[in-house]
Amino acid sequence: MGADFSNSMLFEAEKKMWQQNYKNVDLILADDETIWDKLNLSFDRITATEVIQYMTPEQIDAFIQHASNYLNEEGKIVLFDIIDPRLYSLWKVGWFSQNFRFWKTLPRVGMGYFKQISAILKNRPRDIIGDSHSPYLIEKIANKHGFKTEHVKSMYYEYRYHTILSKDIMRPLRICEALAEGLRSSYFTT
Ligand SMILES: C[S@@+](CC[C@H](N)C(=O)[O-])C[C@H]1O[C@@H](n2cnc3c(N)ncnc32)[C@H](O)[C@@H]1O
């Protein structure tokens, strides 16, 4: 099953499915909020590829929370191609290019700041490819919903990474241990 809120993108997906002779795929017109009401089954994997960059931290939080209700046992959520803010800044000034020269980066850094301030003042997105989200933020949101995370570097883009979220089955045990420890220490201090 595939979903996108753009009809033309679903059309492109459909063309690819014909070319590859994929038969048992349903395509749905929906966004990160409306998709859940259209589902009546659960999944082994729920993935989002190059989409997280268009979502706010609040949307990512809600997406993970909803997705966790539609996962089979041992199911995983995989967020592909998230933009890492630290590496993206370096990529933009040419850090990963073969002929990187520090002094050449200074005008680019200045221009980058100018463009960002101008975008903020005009209330436009700060970057045309969307927003970056650090692995720490994704991990914090995932942990909140009972997932542990594994981050994997993209093979194709120096500044992108993938995050695999799996249910943290040891979490309830750790919470019980922490509670027991809290009770024990309060018993001895009273
Ligand atoms: C860079 S494209 C990636 C398309 C596809 N996932 C792929 O890997 O080829 C980003 C896609 O995300 C879709 N998109 C962005 N925000 C979305 C949202 N909140 N809900 C559903 N689709 C969204 C856009 O319509 C666009 O087709």
The ligand as an ORCA input file, in Angstrom:
! r2SCAN-3c Opt
* xyz 0 1
  C      10.666     13.962     -2.412
  S       9.109     13.258     -2.760
  C       9.372     11.559     -2.369
  C       8.374     10.699     -3.073
  C       8.478      9.196     -2.788
  N       8.250      8.929     -1.380
  C       9.783      8.633     -3.247
  O      10.584      8.220     -2.426
  O      10.022      8.633     -4.457
  C       8.154     13.797     -1.367
  C       6.699     13.408     -1.476
  O       6.108     13.583     -0.206
  C       4.775     13.980     -0.402
  N       4.352     14.584      0.871
  C       4.917     15.632      1.513
  N       4.304     15.854      2.676
  C       3.322     14.918      2.784
  C       2.327     14.644      3.766
  N       2.234     15.383      4.875
  N       1.474     13.625      3.537
  C       1.581     12.869      2.415
  N       2.501     13.085      1.450
  C       3.356     14.101      1.627
  C       4.830     14.917     -1.609
  O       3.598     15.010     -2.258
  C       5.890     14.242     -2.464
  O       5.308     13.367     -3.400
*
